[in-house]
Amino acid sequence: MPQYVIEREIPGAGNLSDAELQAVARKSVGVLKDMGPEIKWLHSYVTGDKVYCVYLAPDEETVREHARRGGFPANRISAVRRLIDPTTAN
């Protein structure tokens, strides 16, 4: 299944408390359950004013639908074309 990176602009994201992040995660998981197995959230990176989420989904529209249902911004959705890591250098 295609993998996507979603950039979400959320001012102050890096200052959210554990409880606030847990509430966001619970909301996302609830929406994912409602949408069915065709979309999966792998993990997210929280920075100062942005959250970068990695999802598996059949297409970009499915990712956008998750954002709409959850009330989350999806400022940029990028399809992952390739993955490299330190072992790529070998």
trRosetta pair geometry for C-beta under 8 A, 3 or more apart (Angstrom, degrees):
i j d omega theta_ij theta_ji phi_ij phi_ji
1 38 7.9 175 -132 -165 141 60
1 40 7.7 95 86 24 151 111
1 56 4.6 76 98 178 122 106
1 57 6.8 145 163 45 116 8
1 58 6.3 -70 -148 -80 99 53
2 56 7.1 148 83 -153 41 61
2 57 6.5 -41 77 71 91 57
2 58 6.8 85 29 -154 102 19
2 59 7.1 68 45 -84 139 35
2 79 5.9 -38 -178 -144 124 104
2 80 7.4 159 -178 46 74 80
3 42 7.8 1 -139 -12 107 144
3 54 6.6 -2 -175 -172 104 92
3 55 7.1 160 -155 85 57 43
3 56 5.6 -36 -98 -95 67 67
3 79 7.5 111 79 -162 51 59
3 80 4.2 -21 89 35 102 129
4 54 7.3 165 84 -151 48 47
4 55 5.0 -16 60 63 96 92
4 56 7.7 158 17 -96 78 19
4 57 6.0 -24 7 33 125 109
4 60 6.8 136 -105 -103 145 67
4 63 5.3 -64 80 -76 162 154
4 77 5.6 -6 -174 -171 128 91
4 78 6.6 147 -158 75 72 42
4 79 5.7 -44 -100 -100 78 48
4 80 6.6 -149 -89 -10 22 86
5 52 6.0 -6 -173 -174 101 98
5 53 7.2 153 -158 77 50 45
5 54 5.8 -20 -101 -97 69 70
5 77 7.6 160 81 -154 46 45
5 78 4.9 -15 59 62 93 99
5 80 6.2 95 -20 -63 94 94
6 52 7.1 158 76 -157 50 47
6 53 4.4 -14 56 59 104 98
6 54 7.8 -165 17 -72 78 23
6 55 6.3 31 -13 2 116 117
6 63 6.1 -169 -77 180 124 126
6 67 7.3 -171 -161 -70 145 122
6 74 5.3 -56 -160 -137 115 90
6 76 7.3 161 -156 86 45 54
6 77 5.3 -10 -106 -105 77 75
6 78 7.9 -175 -78 23 33 68
7 50 6.1 -22 -166 -167 84 125
7 51 7.9 149 -158 78 40 47
7 52 5.8 -13 -102 -104 63 77
7 74 7.8 97 65 -166 50 48
7 75 5.2 -66 100 69 90 98
7 76 4.1 12 42 53 117 99
7 77 7.8 -143 22 -66 73 35
7 78 7.5 44 -14 -3 101 105
8 13 7.8 118 100 -87 99 150
8 50 6.4 144 76 -161 53 68
8 51 4.5 -15 62 60 111 92
8 52 7.5 -168 21 -76 77 30
8 53 6.6 38 -9 -5 117 108
8 67 7.9 -173 -98 -124 111 117
8 72 6.0 -44 -126 169 140 100
8 73 4.8 130 -151 79 82 88
8 74 6.3 -36 -91 -94 85 40
8 75 6.2 141 -119 7 30 95
9 49 6.5 6 -157 143 72 92
9 50 5.7 -36 -104 -102 49 83
9 73 5.7 -62 49 111 70 153
9 75 4.8 56 -6 -35 100 151
10 13 4.0 85 88 -68 107 110
10 49 6.7 -173 76 -178 47 53
10 50 6.6 122 31 -118 73 27
10 51 5.6 14 20 -5 126 105
10 73 6.6 -179 -65 33 79 121
11 49 5.1 -7 -116 -141 45 103
12 15 4.7 -56 -172 43 83 113
12 16 6.9 110 131 -50 84 74
12 49 6.7 30 -16 -107 29 72
13 16 5.9 -29 -163 -11 41 114
13 46 5.3 -145 143 -158 106 93
13 47 6.8 47 81 65 120 49
13 48 7.0 88 55 123 86 24
13 49 5.9 119 15 -144 97 21
13 50 6.2 -119 30 46 147 10
13 51 5.2 -149 -162 -48 154 92
14 46 5.8 150 -95 146 59 94
14 47 5.8 -45 -66 142 114 28
14 48 4.4 -42 -1 -111 139 32
14 49 7.1 -51 -1 -43 100 38
16 20 4.1 -123 -173 92 98 128
16 21 5.2 122 116 -54 121 84
16 24 7.5 6 170 -10 159 136
16 46 7.3 -99 40 -161 113 145
17 20 4.6 98 51 6 76 101
17 21 7.0 -143 93 -1 41 86
18 21 5.8 -57 -147 40 31 109
18 22 6.2 35 152 -23 65 107
19 22 5.5 -52 -147 35 30 115
19 23 6.5 34 153 -22 63 102
20 23 5.7 -50 -151 32 33 112
20 24 6.6 33 151 -17 64 103
21 24 5.6 -51 -149 36 36 112
21 25 6.2 36 152 -19 67 106
21 46 7.1 -57 -114 -67 128 158
22 25 5.6 -54 -146 38 32 112
22 26 6.2 34 154 -21 65 105
23 26 5.7 -51 -146 35 30 112
23 27 6.5 33 154 -20 62 104
24 27 5.8 -55 -152 34 31 112
24 28 6.4 30 152 -17 64 107
24 72 7.9 93 -160 -96 100 113
25 28 5.7 -55 -149 37 32 112
25 29 6.2 30 155 -18 67 108
26 29 5.8 -55 -144 39 30 110
26 30 6.3 35 155 -23 64 106
27 30 5.8 -55 -151 34 29 114
27 31 6.6 26 154 -15 63 105
27 70 5.5 113 140 -151 103 97
27 71 7.6 -56 165 45 141 100
27 72 8.0 150 111 -51 122 106
28 31 5.9 -58 -152 37 31 108
28 32 6.3 33 151 -21 66 107
28 41 6.1 50 149 -50 124 164
28 66 7.6 45 -149 172 79 110
28 70 5.6 28 -98 -127 59 151
28 72 7.1 33 -89 -43 97 146
29 32 5.5 -52 -146 36 33 115
29 33 6.4 38 154 -23 65 102
29 41 7.4 -100 -85 35 65 136
30 33 5.8 -51 -151 31 31 112
30 34 6.7 29 152 -16 62 106
31 34 5.6 -57 -152 37 35 112
31 35 6.3 29 153 -18 68 110
31 66 5.7 119 130 -152 127 74
31 69 4.7 142 -142 108 121 118
31 70 4.5 -81 -28 -68 160 96
32 35 5.7 -60 -146 38 31 109
32 39 6.1 -128 -134 96 85 99
32 40 7.2 81 -159 -113 130 37
32 41 6.0 -97 -78 -7 149 106
32 66 6.8 25 -81 -131 69 120
34 69 7.2 -151 79 169 134 151
35 38 7.0 -100 142 54 96 89
35 39 5.4 -11 113 36 137 121
35 62 7.5 117 180 -167 136 94
35 65 7.1 132 -117 112 130 115
35 66 6.3 -46 -42 -90 162 88
35 69 7.3 179 -61 35 111 162
36 39 7.5 85 76 22 63 81
37 40 7.4 7 -166 -60 58 98
38 57 6.8 60 140 -145 78 64
38 58 5.5 -30 -180 -17 110 113
38 62 6.3 -105 121 -145 111 151
39 55 6.3 -7 -170 -178 90 118
39 56 7.0 168 -152 88 42 61
39 57 4.4 13 -115 -104 87 94
39 58 7.7 -83 -71 4 74 76
39 62 5.2 -168 -74 152 120 118
39 63 7.1 163 -133 -81 127 55
39 66 5.9 -157 147 -60 161 133
40 55 6.6 155 81 -160 47 68
40 56 4.4 4 54 52 100 103
40 57 7.5 -168 27 -64 58 63
41 44 7.5 -21 -177 -40 111 97
41 53 6.5 -47 -143 -174 99 114
41 54 7.7 108 -165 81 56 54
41 55 5.5 -36 -103 -103 53 84
42 54 4.4 -47 59 100 116 101
42 55 6.5 -169 4 -94 86 26
42 56 6.6 87 -44 -18 106 90
43 53 7.6 -167 104 -146 34 58
43 54 5.6 11 56 44 68 109
44 51 5.4 7 178 178 124 101
44 52 6.4 158 -159 81 68 45
44 53 4.3 -24 -101 -99 98 72
44 54 7.1 -169 -82 13 46 70
45 51 7.0 163 80 -159 48 53
45 52 4.4 -5 53 57 100 101
45 53 8.0 -156 23 -69 62 35
46 51 5.3 -15 -105 -109 66 86
47 50 5.0 5 56 60 110 83
47 51 7.3 -172 22 -83 72 36
47 52 7.2 42 -8 -7 110 100
54 80 7.9 31 -141 -44 97 137
55 63 5.7 144 78 -110 150 106
55 66 7.5 178 -130 47 159 161
57 60 7.6 114 97 -84 127 20
57 62 4.3 -171 -177 88 121 122
57 63 5.0 -178 39 -55 166 85
57 66 7.7 -119 -96 -12 143 133
58 62 5.6 86 47 -10 82 150
59 62 5.4 107 61 2 69 99
59 63 7.7 -130 107 1 45 88
60 63 5.5 -55 -158 36 42 114
60 64 6.3 42 147 -20 72 104
60 77 5.2 128 -145 116 101 140
60 79 7.0 -79 -68 -59 102 99
61 64 5.4 -51 -146 37 37 114
61 65 6.3 42 152 -24 67 102
62 65 5.6 -48 -147 32 32 114
62 66 6.8 38 151 -21 61 100
63 66 5.8 -51 -156 30 33 113
63 67 6.7 33 148 -17 64 104
63 74 6.7 144 138 -145 95 150
63 77 5.3 136 103 -135 143 140
64 67 5.6 -54 -152 36 36 113
64 68 6.3 38 151 -21 68 103
64 74 5.9 -151 -112 73 61 157
64 77 6.9 -87 -61 -30 83 156
65 68 5.6 -49 -146 34 34 113
65 69 6.3 30 158 -15 66 107
66 69 6.0 -59 -146 40 28 107
66 70 6.0 11 161 -5 64 117
66 72 7.6 -16 125 44 78 122
67 70 6.1 -69 -142 48 24 101
67 72 4.7 -101 -142 74 71 89
67 73 6.9 -22 -166 142 121 10
67 74 3.8 -74 -92 -29 166 122
68 71 7.8 24 177 -67 26 35
74 77 5.7 13 169 -54 111 103
80 83 6.6 23 169 -63 125 86
84 88 4.2 -15 -156 -34 91 163
85 88 5.9 131 53 -13 43 98
86 89 6.0 -40 -174 14 53 114
87 90 5.5 -35 -168 13 58 117
